[in-house]
Amino acid sequence: MHTLSILDYGIIIGYLVLTMAVGLYMTKKASSSLDDYFLAGRSMPWYLLGIAGMTNWFDMTGTMIITSFLYMLGPRGLFIEFRGGAVLILAFLMCYTGKWHRRSGCLTGAEWNIYRFGKGNDAQAVRVIGAVMGIVCTIGMLAYLIRGTSLFLGMMFPFPPTVCAFVIVAITTIYTMASGFYGVVLTDLIQGIIIMLSCVIVGVLAWQMVPDSSSLSKVALHVTGNSSWITSVPKWHTNMPKGYECYQSLVMFALFYLLRNILGGMGSGGEARYFGARNDRECGLQSLLQGITVMLRWPMMIGFAVMGIYFVSRTYPDMAVISKASQLIHSYYPAVTDAGWHDLTSRIANSPSHYSVDLINGLKATLGPAWASKLSLVGINGTVNPERILPAVLVNVLPVGLKGVILVAMFAAMMSTFTSTVNGTSALWVKDIYQNLIRPRASNRELIMMSYISTLLLVVAGFYMGICAASINDLWGWIVMGLTAGTLAPGLLRLYWWRCNAWGMFGGTVLGGIGAIVQRIFAHNMIEWKQFIIMTTLSFVGTIGMSLLTKPTDMNRLRYFYRTTKPFGLWGPVKSTFSSDERKELTHEHKNDIISVPFALLWQVTMFLLPMQLVIKSYSSFWMTLPLFLIGAAGLYRFWWRNLPPNDEVPTDAADRQGELETMQQGV
């Protein structure tokens, strides 16, 4: 079943050894201080942070799930990934939210709440609840990454998927614990180079495989039942296979996902690579680099989808055998769940002697002599499991040697996202809970040790949740449209409404977060758009209600926050206390920031579509998309690039900011 060669294994082992060596090499430097451990001393140049950001967006599990939608829908799969995979929040990070957060000088998003609301009990409460929700969200994200890793590795190696996932996660955890943000950024550079080269290779291979778009369309119709596979424009009603019927109203979902990304993007920026940026200009430049480099992901994913379509067409000339094989397994294991299906089929394929002779003979009669390799794509619903298209292509289509290189790229994608996610959340526990509440006078060595322990516990919790999940799409949908939607209002209103206070943040986070967790436990099958509406509404009600029921934040704190962060929105009472010249300067910056966003969104979406259209040789669609891309690029140049500040700011931290505030208060 498994076709990895000695060369492929050698490439994989060499990569893992190199990654571990780089991480361990940075251990001493990372342990110098918390700033060094979590932000690399705020000394990393923008291009390294930009590559680190790209690899963070480029996760293995996300690549698998997006490939599955591109396999089912063609280029239109991009619009489903407005929910997160298209990283539309980059437009906001690039135009203004990244620099807003950098100006705080904070180490974590939860610490930022002290900068925004002060040091009272209310601010401490929201700092802690923010850290707790960040930890919960990270456990969900790790579960999503680990679930995808087990699906992927289960087709690569002749071992149980959970064992394979455990090994790769253990290696990643060790170097993340040891090297902190230095190791994250430097290993991301190595991983980013591998990923980008692999993207180009896969895209070119797929392009060479396609005779023309009409021929590809016919094969895609046979395999997926989709008569509009090469179309780039979404329709109101789209045929979807069993298990994905909820996405039939594609335009409605795309609009909901776009709204979710606009709300989420407007509140984004509380991430290590922005807190650790050297100045405002480098915040924007690293976001620009992230957008350009993450674009390479899309020709790779459509390339895997194209190769998957041709592979499935060759492997299953009669698509009906897939349903028959699924029914046969169900007849022997009627209680098998979505979560246990891929483990069961993997064990049957790898160890057939441990199962009923009649079952194995039935699978051979149904699927043919190569039944073991074909079984990996049989889904629980009697259709091709689209989430396994990418690993199936790697195993069965790519040549020896190249297979190892692309596998390394997939490992790099998973490991880079894993490391940055864990590193940032470990900071929440160490800085905002342990040092803030439990051990204020803890030594640097003790705090670094706590970062090791918290990293380990996060991974264990995420691993357990991941192996119990039904599918990666199920987890991703809940994380994006349920859990994080429950924190949208606090994240948004804290930046744009002067009256939003710490108790409002606390109320919105608790109400939305608890709502999402309760929904997951008691109504886990709720459709995504309903999750989004309910959790977002709860978060807005909690934030606005609690803010209005409690006293506003101290005006000196608000004036200081407004002067240093320079946000726009409903800040009238605060903005009016500044001179007319200051207000005029702020208005000019705000106007350009706001106008830049729609151009950035247009530039980003069309930049993702264009290479996919080239890979599938849909040249007519390419020439229609290109003018839209040029309009977006021209607007971005006019309103954003030409207004980037000079590269002369000095990095600051929260202690510097607090000294500025105290000086200002003494002068009032």
C-alpha positions as CSV (number, residue, x, y, z in Angstrom):
1,M,0.0,0.0,0.0
2,H,2.7,2.5,1.0
3,T,5.1,3.5,-1.7
4,L,7.7,5.7,0.1
5,S,11.2,4.8,-1.0
6,I,14.5,4.9,1.0
7,L,15.3,8.2,-0.6
8,D,11.9,9.7,0.5
9,Y,12.5,8.5,4.1
10,G,16.0,9.9,4.0
11,I,14.8,13.4,2.9
12,I,12.1,13.3,5.7
13,I,14.6,12.2,8.4
14,G,17.2,14.8,7.3
15,Y,14.6,17.6,7.5
16,L,13.4,16.6,11.0
17,V,17.0,16.4,12.2
18,L,17.9,19.8,10.7
19,T,14.8,21.4,12.3
20,M,15.5,20.0,15.7
21,A,19.1,21.1,15.5
22,V,18.1,24.7,14.7
23,G,15.6,24.8,17.5
24,L,18.0,23.4,20.1
25,Y,20.7,25.7,18.9
26,M,18.6,28.8,19.8
27,T,17.7,27.5,23.3
28,K,20.3,29.6,25.2
29,K,19.4,32.8,23.4
30,A,15.7,32.3,23.8
31,S,16.0,31.7,27.6
32,S,17.5,35.1,28.3
33,S,14.2,36.8,29.0
34,L,10.5,36.6,28.3
35,D,10.9,39.2,25.6
36,D,13.5,37.0,24.0
37,Y,11.5,33.8,24.5
38,F,8.2,35.1,23.1
39,L,9.1,38.0,20.8
40,A,12.8,37.3,19.9
41,G,13.7,40.6,21.7
42,R,11.6,42.6,19.2
43,S,14.7,42.5,16.9
44,M,13.5,40.4,14.0
45,P,13.4,42.1,10.5
46,W,10.1,42.4,8.7
47,Y,11.0,39.9,6.0
48,L,11.7,37.1,8.5
49,L,8.4,37.9,10.4
50,G,6.7,38.0,7.0
51,I,7.9,34.5,6.1
52,A,7.0,33.3,9.6
53,G,3.5,34.7,9.0
54,M,3.2,33.0,5.7
55,T,4.1,29.6,7.2
56,N,1.7,30.2,10.0
57,W,-1.2,30.6,7.5
58,F,0.1,27.6,5.5
59,D,-0.8,24.7,7.8
60,M,-1.0,21.1,6.6
61,T,-4.6,20.5,7.9
62,G,-5.8,23.7,6.2
63,T,-4.1,22.7,3.0
64,M,-5.9,19.4,3.1
65,I,-9.3,20.8,3.8
66,I,-9.0,23.6,1.1
67,T,-7.7,21.0,-1.4
68,S,-10.9,18.9,-0.6
69,F,-13.1,21.9,-1.5
70,L,-11.1,22.7,-4.6
71,Y,-11.4,19.0,-5.6
72,M,-15.2,19.2,-5.2
73,L,-15.8,22.7,-6.6
74,G,-12.8,23.8,-8.7
75,P,-11.6,27.4,-8.2
76,R,-15.0,28.3,-6.5
77,G,-13.7,26.4,-3.5
78,L,-11.9,29.7,-2.6
79,F,-15.2,31.3,-1.6
80,I,-15.9,28.7,1.0
81,E,-12.5,29.5,2.4
82,F,-13.5,33.1,3.0
83,R,-14.2,31.6,6.4
84,G,-10.5,31.5,7.2
85,G,-8.3,29.7,4.6
86,A,-8.3,32.7,2.3
87,V,-6.8,34.8,5.2
88,L,-8.7,37.9,4.3
89,I,-7.8,39.4,7.6
90,L,-4.4,40.1,6.1
91,A,-5.9,43.1,4.4
92,F,-6.8,44.7,7.7
93,L,-3.5,43.7,9.3
94,M,-1.6,45.3,6.4
95,C,-3.6,48.5,6.3
96,Y,-3.8,49.4,10.0
97,T,-4.6,46.8,12.7
98,G,-1.1,45.4,12.8
99,K,0.5,48.8,13.5
100,W,-2.2,49.7,16.0
101,H,-1.2,46.7,18.2
102,R,2.5,47.2,17.7
103,R,2.2,50.7,19.1
104,S,1.2,49.3,22.5
105,G,4.6,47.8,23.2
106,C,2.8,44.8,24.8
107,L,3.9,41.1,24.8
108,T,0.5,39.4,24.5
109,G,-3.0,40.3,23.5
110,A,-4.3,39.8,27.0
111,E,-1.6,42.2,28.3
112,W,-2.8,44.7,25.7
113,N,-6.1,44.9,27.7
114,I,-4.2,46.5,30.6
115,Y,-2.8,49.0,28.1
116,R,-6.3,49.7,26.9
117,F,-8.3,49.7,30.2
118,G,-5.8,50.3,33.0
119,K,-4.8,48.2,36.1
120,G,-8.1,47.9,37.9
121,N,-9.9,44.8,38.9
122,D,-12.0,45.0,35.8
123,A,-9.0,45.2,33.5
124,Q,-7.4,42.3,35.4
125,A,-10.6,40.3,34.9
126,V,-10.7,40.8,31.2
127,R,-6.9,40.1,30.9
128,V,-7.5,36.7,32.6
129,I,-10.6,35.8,30.6
130,G,-8.9,36.9,27.4
131,A,-6.0,34.6,28.3
132,V,-8.3,31.7,29.1
133,M,-10.3,32.1,25.9
134,G,-7.0,32.3,24.0
135,I,-6.0,29.0,25.6
136,V,-9.3,27.4,24.8
137,C,-9.1,28.6,21.1
138,T,-5.6,27.3,20.8
139,I,-6.6,23.8,22.1
140,G,-9.3,23.8,19.4
141,M,-6.8,24.9,16.8
142,L,-4.3,22.3,17.9
143,A,-7.0,19.6,17.8
144,Y,-7.7,20.7,14.2
145,L,-4.0,20.5,13.3
146,I,-3.5,17.2,14.9
147,R,-6.7,15.7,13.4
148,G,-5.4,16.7,9.9
149,T,-2.0,15.3,10.7
150,S,-3.4,11.9,11.6
151,L,-5.4,11.8,8.4
152,F,-2.4,12.7,6.4
153,L,0.2,10.5,8.0
154,G,-2.2,7.5,8.1
155,M,-1.8,7.2,4.3
156,M,2.0,7.7,4.4
157,F,3.2,5.1,6.9
158,P,2.2,1.5,7.8
159,F,1.4,2.5,11.4
160,P,-1.8,3.6,13.2
161,P,-2.6,7.3,12.3
162,T,-2.6,8.4,15.9
163,V,0.8,7.0,16.5
164,C,2.2,8.8,13.4
165,A,0.6,12.0,14.6
166,F,2.0,11.6,18.1
167,V,5.6,11.2,16.8
168,I,5.6,14.3,14.6
169,V,3.8,16.4,17.3
170,A,6.3,15.2,19.9
171,I,9.2,16.4,17.8
172,T,7.6,19.7,17.1
173,T,6.8,20.2,20.7
174,I,10.4,19.6,21.9
175,Y,11.9,22.3,19.7
176,T,9.1,24.7,20.3
177,M,9.6,24.4,24.1
178,A,13.4,24.8,23.8
179,S,13.8,27.6,21.3
180,G,10.8,30.0,21.8
181,F,10.1,32.7,19.1
182,Y,13.7,32.6,17.9
183,G,13.3,29.0,16.9
184,V,9.9,29.6,15.5
185,V,11.1,32.3,13.2
186,L,14.3,30.7,12.1
187,T,12.8,27.3,11.5
188,D,9.9,29.0,9.7
189,L,12.5,30.5,7.3
190,I,13.8,27.0,6.4
191,Q,10.3,25.7,6.2
192,G,9.0,28.6,4.2
193,I,11.7,28.1,1.5
194,I,10.8,24.4,1.2
195,I,7.1,25.2,1.1
196,M,7.4,27.9,-1.7
197,L,9.5,25.7,-3.9
198,S,7.1,22.8,-3.4
199,C,4.1,25.1,-4.4
200,V,5.7,26.0,-7.7
201,I,6.6,22.3,-8.4
202,V,3.1,21.0,-7.8
203,G,1.5,23.8,-9.7
204,V,3.7,23.2,-12.8
205,L,3.2,19.4,-12.7
206,A,-0.6,19.9,-12.6
207,W,-0.5,22.4,-15.4
208,Q,1.4,19.9,-17.6
209,M,-1.2,17.2,-16.8
210,V,-4.1,19.3,-18.1
211,P,-4.6,19.0,-21.9
212,D,-7.2,21.9,-21.9
213,S,-9.9,23.2,-19.6
214,S,-12.8,21.5,-21.5
215,S,-11.1,18.0,-21.2
216,L,-10.5,18.6,-17.5
217,S,-14.1,19.7,-17.1
218,K,-15.4,16.4,-18.5
219,V,-13.2,14.3,-16.2
220,A,-14.2,16.4,-13.2
221,L,-17.9,15.9,-14.1
222,H,-17.4,12.1,-14.1
223,V,-15.5,12.1,-10.8
224,T,-17.3,14.8,-8.8
225,G,-20.6,15.2,-10.5
226,N,-19.9,18.9,-10.8
227,S,-20.8,20.3,-14.2
228,S,-19.2,23.7,-13.6
229,W,-15.9,22.6,-12.1
230,I,-13.7,25.0,-14.0
231,T,-16.0,28.0,-13.3
232,S,-14.6,30.7,-11.0
233,V,-17.8,32.5,-10.2
234,P,-20.0,31.0,-7.3
235,K,-23.6,30.2,-7.9
236,W,-26.6,30.5,-5.5
237,H,-27.1,26.7,-5.7
238,T,-24.2,24.3,-6.0
239,N,-24.4,20.5,-6.0
240,M,-22.4,19.0,-3.1
241,P,-21.6,15.4,-2.2
242,K,-23.1,13.6,0.8
243,G,-21.8,15.1,4.0
244,Y,-21.3,18.5,2.5
245,E,-24.9,19.4,1.6
246,C,-24.9,22.4,3.9
247,Y,-22.6,24.3,1.5
248,Q,-25.1,24.1,-1.4
249,S,-26.0,27.7,-1.0
250,L,-22.5,28.8,-1.9
251,V,-23.1,32.5,-2.4
252,M,-24.9,32.8,0.9
253,F,-22.0,31.0,2.7
254,A,-19.4,33.2,1.0
255,L,-21.2,36.3,2.1
256,F,-21.5,35.1,5.7
257,Y,-17.8,34.1,5.7
258,L,-16.9,37.5,4.2
259,L,-18.8,39.3,6.9
260,R,-17.1,37.1,9.5
261,N,-13.7,38.0,8.1
262,I,-14.4,41.7,8.0
263,L,-15.5,41.7,11.6
264,G,-12.6,39.5,12.6
265,G,-10.1,41.4,10.5
266,M,-11.1,44.7,12.0
267,G,-10.2,43.4,15.5
268,S,-7.1,41.4,14.5
269,G,-3.4,42.2,15.2
270,G,-2.7,40.9,18.7
271,E,-0.1,38.5,17.5
272,A,3.6,38.0,18.3
273,R,4.8,39.0,14.9
274,Y,3.1,42.4,15.2
275,F,3.9,43.0,18.9
276,G,7.5,42.1,17.9
277,A,7.8,44.3,14.8
278,R,10.3,47.1,14.9
279,N,8.1,49.9,13.6
280,D,4.8,50.7,11.8
281,R,6.3,50.4,8.4
282,E,7.6,46.9,9.0
283,C,4.1,45.9,10.2
284,G,2.8,46.7,6.8
285,L,5.7,45.3,4.8
286,Q,5.6,41.9,6.6
287,S,1.8,41.7,5.9
288,L,2.4,42.5,2.2
289,L,5.0,39.7,2.1
290,Q,2.7,37.3,3.8
291,G,0.0,38.0,1.2
292,I,2.3,37.6,-1.8
293,T,3.9,34.4,-0.5
294,V,0.8,32.7,0.8
295,M,-0.6,33.2,-2.7
296,L,1.6,30.3,-3.8
297,R,-0.5,28.0,-1.7
298,W,-3.4,28.2,-4.1
299,P,-1.7,26.8,-7.3
300,M,-0.4,24.0,-5.1
301,M,-3.8,23.2,-3.8
302,I,-5.6,23.4,-7.1
303,G,-2.7,21.3,-8.5
304,F,-3.4,18.6,-5.9
305,A,-7.1,18.8,-6.7
306,V,-6.4,18.4,-10.5
307,M,-4.1,15.4,-9.9
308,G,-6.6,14.0,-7.5
309,I,-9.4,14.2,-10.1
310,Y,-7.2,12.3,-12.7
311,F,-6.1,9.8,-10.1
312,V,-9.6,9.0,-8.9
313,S,-10.8,8.7,-12.5
314,R,-8.1,6.1,-13.2
315,T,-8.5,4.3,-9.9
316,Y,-12.3,4.1,-9.9
317,P,-13.6,3.9,-13.5
318,D,-16.9,2.8,-11.9
319,M,-17.5,5.3,-9.1
320,A,-20.3,3.0,-7.7
321,V,-17.7,0.6,-6.1
322,I,-16.9,3.3,-3.5
323,S,-20.4,3.2,-2.1
324,K,-20.4,-0.7,-2.2
325,A,-17.1,-0.8,-0.3
326,S,-18.4,1.6,2.3
327,Q,-21.6,-0.4,2.8
328,L,-19.6,-3.6,3.2
329,I,-17.5,-2.1,6.0
330,H,-20.7,-0.7,7.6
331,S,-22.2,-4.2,7.6
332,Y,-19.4,-5.5,9.7
333,Y,-18.9,-2.4,11.8
334,P,-22.3,-0.7,12.1
335,A,-21.3,1.3,15.1
336,V,-18.2,3.0,13.5
337,T,-18.3,6.8,13.9
338,D,-16.9,9.6,11.7
339,A,-14.0,10.0,14.2
340,G,-13.1,6.3,14.0
341,W,-13.6,5.7,10.3
342,H,-10.1,6.6,9.0
343,D,-8.4,4.6,11.8
344,L,-10.6,1.6,11.0
345,T,-9.9,1.7,7.2
346,S,-6.2,2.2,7.8
347,R,-6.0,-0.8,10.1
348,I,-7.9,-3.0,7.6
349,A,-5.6,-1.9,4.7
350,N,-2.4,-2.4,6.7
351,S,-3.3,-5.5,8.7
352,P,-5.9,-7.4,6.7
353,S,-5.0,-10.7,8.5
354,H,-6.6,-9.3,11.7
355,Y,-10.0,-8.9,10.1
356,S,-12.7,-11.2,8.8
357,V,-11.8,-13.2,5.8
358,D,-15.2,-12.6,4.3
359,L,-14.7,-8.8,4.7
360,I,-11.3,-8.8,3.0
361,N,-12.5,-11.0,0.2
362,G,-15.5,-8.8,-0.2
363,L,-13.3,-5.7,-0.5
364,K,-11.1,-7.5,-3.0
365,A,-14.1,-8.4,-5.1
366,T,-15.4,-4.9,-4.9
367,L,-12.3,-2.8,-5.3
368,G,-10.0,-5.2,-7.2
369,P,-6.5,-6.5,-6.6
370,A,-5.2,-3.1,-5.3
371,W,-8.0,-2.9,-2.8
372,A,-5.8,-1.8,0.1
373,S,-4.6,1.4,-1.6
374,K,-8.0,2.1,-3.0
375,L,-9.6,1.7,0.5
376,S,-7.9,4.8,1.8
377,L,-10.2,7.1,-0.3
378,V,-13.4,5.4,0.6
379,G,-15.4,7.7,2.9
380,I,-17.9,6.9,5.6
381,N,-20.8,8.3,3.5
382,G,-20.1,6.1,0.5
383,T,-18.2,8.7,-1.6
384,V,-14.6,9.6,-2.1
385,N,-13.3,11.2,1.1
386,P,-12.2,14.6,-0.2
387,E,-10.1,15.3,2.9
388,R,-7.7,12.5,1.8
389,I,-7.2,13.6,-1.8
390,L,-4.0,15.4,-1.0
391,P,-2.2,12.5,0.8
392,A,-3.5,10.1,-1.9
393,V,-1.9,12.2,-4.6
394,L,1.4,12.3,-2.7
395,V,1.5,8.5,-2.2
396,N,0.3,7.4,-5.7
397,V,1.0,10.2,-8.2
398,L,4.3,11.9,-7.4
399,P,7.6,10.3,-8.3
400,V,10.2,9.0,-5.9
401,G,12.4,11.8,-4.4
402,L,9.9,14.5,-5.2
403,K,7.5,12.7,-3.0
404,G,9.8,13.1,-0.1
405,V,10.3,16.8,-0.8
406,I,6.6,17.5,-0.9
407,L,6.1,15.5,2.2
408,V,8.7,17.6,3.9
409,A,6.8,20.7,2.7
410,M,3.6,19.4,4.3
411,F,5.5,18.6,7.5
412,A,6.9,22.1,7.4
413,A,3.4,23.6,6.9
414,M,2.0,21.7,9.9
415,M,5.0,22.3,12.2
416,S,5.3,26.0,11.4
417,T,1.7,26.7,12.3
418,F,1.9,24.5,15.3
419,T,5.0,26.2,16.7
420,S,3.7,29.8,16.3
421,T,0.3,28.8,17.8
422,V,1.7,27.1,20.8
423,N,4.4,29.8,21.4
424,G,1.9,32.6,21.4
425,T,-0.5,30.8,23.7
426,S,2.2,29.7,26.1
427,A,2.9,33.4,26.6
428,L,-0.8,33.9,27.7
429,W,-0.4,31.4,30.5
430,V,3.0,32.5,31.6
431,K,2.6,36.3,31.4
432,D,-1.1,36.8,32.0
433,I,-2.0,34.1,34.4
434,Y,1.1,32.6,36.2
435,Q,3.2,35.8,36.6
436,N,0.2,38.1,36.8
437,L,-1.9,36.2,39.4
438,I,0.1,33.3,40.9
439,R,3.8,34.2,41.1
440,P,4.4,37.9,40.5
441,R,8.0,37.6,41.7
442,A,8.9,34.5,39.8
443,S,12.4,34.4,38.4
444,N,13.2,34.3,34.7
445,R,14.2,30.7,35.0
446,E,11.0,29.8,36.7
447,L,8.9,31.6,34.0
448,I,10.8,29.8,31.2
449,M,10.2,26.5,33.0
450,M,6.5,27.3,33.2
451,S,6.5,28.0,29.5
452,Y,7.8,24.5,28.9
453,I,5.1,23.0,31.1
454,S,2.3,25.0,29.6
455,T,3.4,24.1,26.1
456,L,3.3,20.4,27.0
457,L,-0.2,20.6,28.6
458,L,-1.6,22.5,25.6
459,V,-0.3,19.9,23.2
460,V,-1.7,17.0,25.3
461,A,-5.2,18.6,25.5
462,G,-5.2,19.4,21.8
463,F,-4.1,15.9,20.9
464,Y,-6.9,14.3,22.9
465,M,-9.6,16.6,21.3
466,G,-8.1,16.1,17.8
467,I,-8.2,12.3,17.8
468,C,-11.9,12.4,19.0
469,A,-13.1,14.8,16.3
470,A,-15.3,13.6,13.4
471,S,-13.5,15.5,10.6
472,I,-11.2,18.4,10.1
473,N,-13.9,20.4,8.4
474,D,-16.1,19.8,11.4
475,L,-13.5,21.2,13.7
476,W,-12.5,24.1,11.5
477,G,-16.1,25.2,11.0
478,W,-16.7,25.3,14.8
479,I,-13.5,27.1,15.5
480,V,-14.1,29.9,12.9
481,M,-17.9,30.2,13.0
482,G,-18.6,29.3,16.6
483,L,-15.7,29.7,19.1
484,T,-13.9,32.7,17.6
485,A,-17.2,34.2,16.5
486,G,-18.2,34.3,20.1
487,T,-15.3,36.8,20.7
488,L,-15.8,39.0,17.7
489,A,-17.6,41.8,19.5
490,P,-15.1,42.4,22.3
491,G,-12.2,42.2,19.8
492,L,-13.9,44.7,17.6
493,L,-15.5,47.3,19.9
494,R,-12.4,47.7,22.1
495,L,-10.7,49.4,19.1
496,Y,-13.6,51.4,17.7
497,W,-15.8,52.5,20.5
498,W,-14.6,54.7,23.4
499,R,-17.4,53.5,25.7
500,C,-16.4,49.9,25.5
501,N,-14.8,49.1,28.9
502,A,-13.2,46.1,30.6
503,W,-16.4,44.8,32.0
504,G,-18.0,45.0,28.6
505,M,-15.0,43.0,27.2
506,F,-15.4,40.5,30.0
507,G,-19.2,40.1,29.5
508,G,-19.0,39.7,25.7
509,T,-16.1,37.2,25.9
510,V,-17.8,35.1,28.6
511,L,-21.2,35.1,27.0
512,G,-20.0,34.4,23.5
513,G,-17.3,31.9,24.6
514,I,-19.6,29.9,26.9
515,G,-22.3,29.9,24.2
516,A,-19.9,28.3,21.7
517,I,-18.7,25.7,24.1
518,V,-22.3,24.8,25.1
519,Q,-23.2,24.6,21.5
520,R,-20.3,22.2,20.8
521,I,-21.4,19.9,23.6
522,F,-25.2,19.9,23.1
523,A,-25.7,20.9,19.5
524,H,-22.6,20.0,17.7
525,N,-24.4,19.4,14.4
526,M,-25.7,23.0,14.2
527,I,-25.1,24.5,10.7
528,E,-22.2,27.0,10.6
529,W,-24.2,30.1,9.6
530,K,-26.5,29.6,12.6
531,Q,-23.4,29.2,14.9
532,F,-22.1,32.5,13.5
533,I,-25.3,34.4,14.0
534,I,-26.0,33.1,17.6
535,M,-22.4,33.5,18.9
536,T,-21.8,36.9,17.3
537,T,-25.1,38.2,18.7
538,L,-24.3,36.9,22.2
539,S,-20.9,38.6,22.1
540,F,-22.3,41.9,21.0
541,V,-25.1,41.8,23.6
542,G,-22.7,40.9,26.4
543,T,-20.1,43.6,25.4
544,I,-22.5,46.5,24.8
545,G,-24.8,45.6,27.7
546,M,-22.0,45.3,30.3
547,S,-20.2,48.4,29.0
548,L,-23.3,50.6,29.4
549,L,-24.2,49.1,32.8
550,T,-20.8,49.9,34.3
551,K,-18.7,53.1,34.4
552,P,-16.5,54.1,31.5
553,T,-12.7,53.7,31.5
554,D,-10.8,56.6,33.0
555,M,-10.5,59.5,30.5
556,N,-6.8,59.9,31.0
557,R,-6.3,56.3,30.1
558,L,-8.5,56.7,27.1
559,R,-6.7,59.8,25.9
560,Y,-3.4,58.1,26.3
561,F,-4.6,55.0,24.4
562,Y,-6.0,57.1,21.6
563,R,-2.9,59.2,21.3
564,T,-0.5,56.2,21.1
565,T,-2.7,53.7,19.1
566,K,-4.4,56.4,16.9
567,P,-7.6,54.3,16.1
568,F,-10.6,55.5,14.2
569,G,-14.3,54.9,14.9
570,L,-16.6,56.2,17.7
571,W,-14.0,58.2,19.6
572,G,-15.7,61.6,19.5
573,P,-15.5,62.5,23.2
574,V,-11.9,61.5,23.4
575,K,-10.8,62.9,20.0
576,S,-12.4,66.3,20.9
577,T,-9.8,66.8,23.7
578,F,-7.0,67.0,21.1
579,S,-5.9,70.1,19.2
580,S,-7.2,70.7,15.7
581,D,-3.8,70.0,14.2
582,E,-3.6,66.6,15.9
583,R,-7.2,65.8,14.8
584,K,-6.4,66.8,11.2
585,E,-3.3,64.5,11.1
586,L,-5.2,61.6,12.5
587,T,-8.1,62.1,10.0
588,H,-5.6,62.0,7.1
589,E,-4.1,58.7,8.3
590,H,-7.5,57.2,9.0
591,K,-8.9,58.1,5.5
592,N,-6.1,56.4,3.7
593,D,-6.3,53.3,6.0
594,I,-10.0,52.9,5.4
595,I,-9.9,53.4,1.7
596,S,-7.0,51.0,1.3
597,V,-8.9,48.0,2.8
598,P,-11.4,47.3,-0.1
599,F,-8.5,47.6,-2.6
600,A,-6.4,45.2,-0.5
601,L,-9.3,42.7,-0.4
602,L,-9.8,42.8,-4.1
603,W,-6.1,42.5,-4.7
604,Q,-5.8,39.5,-2.4
605,V,-8.8,37.5,-3.7
606,T,-7.9,38.0,-7.4
607,M,-4.3,37.2,-6.7
608,F,-5.4,33.8,-5.3
609,L,-7.7,33.2,-8.3
610,L,-5.3,34.0,-11.1
611,P,-2.7,31.2,-10.6
612,M,-5.5,28.7,-10.1
613,Q,-7.0,29.7,-13.4
614,L,-3.6,29.3,-15.1
615,V,-3.1,25.8,-13.6
616,I,-6.4,24.5,-15.0
617,K,-5.9,26.4,-18.3
618,S,-9.0,28.5,-17.9
619,Y,-7.5,31.4,-19.8
620,S,-10.7,33.2,-20.5
621,S,-11.4,33.4,-16.8
622,F,-7.8,34.6,-16.2
623,W,-8.1,37.5,-18.6
624,M,-11.4,38.6,-16.9
625,T,-9.8,38.4,-13.4
626,L,-6.6,40.2,-14.3
627,P,-8.2,43.7,-14.7
628,L,-9.7,43.4,-11.3
629,F,-6.4,42.5,-9.8
630,L,-4.7,45.5,-11.4
631,I,-7.4,47.8,-10.0
632,G,-6.8,46.4,-6.5
633,A,-3.1,46.7,-6.9
634,A,-3.3,50.3,-8.2
635,G,-5.6,51.4,-5.3
636,L,-3.3,49.7,-2.8
637,Y,-0.3,51.6,-4.2
638,R,-2.1,54.9,-4.2
639,F,-3.7,54.8,-0.7
640,W,-1.4,52.5,1.2
641,W,2.1,52.1,-0.2
642,R,2.7,55.8,-0.8
643,N,1.6,56.6,2.8
644,L,3.9,54.1,4.6
645,P,5.8,55.9,7.4
646,P,9.6,56.1,7.3
647,N,11.7,53.3,8.7
648,D,13.0,55.3,11.7
649,E,10.9,54.3,14.7
650,V,12.5,52.7,17.8
651,P,10.9,49.6,19.3
652,T,9.1,50.2,22.6
653,D,7.6,48.0,25.2
654,A,4.7,48.1,27.7
655,A,7.0,49.5,30.5
656,D,8.0,52.4,28.3
657,R,4.3,53.1,27.5
658,Q,3.3,53.0,31.2
659,G,6.1,55.6,32.0
660,E,4.7,57.8,29.3
661,L,1.2,57.5,30.8
662,E,2.3,58.4,34.3
663,T,4.2,61.4,33.0
664,M,1.1,62.6,31.1
665,Q,-1.1,62.1,34.1
666,Q,1.2,64.2,36.3
667,G,0.9,67.0,33.8
668,V,-2.9,66.9,33.8
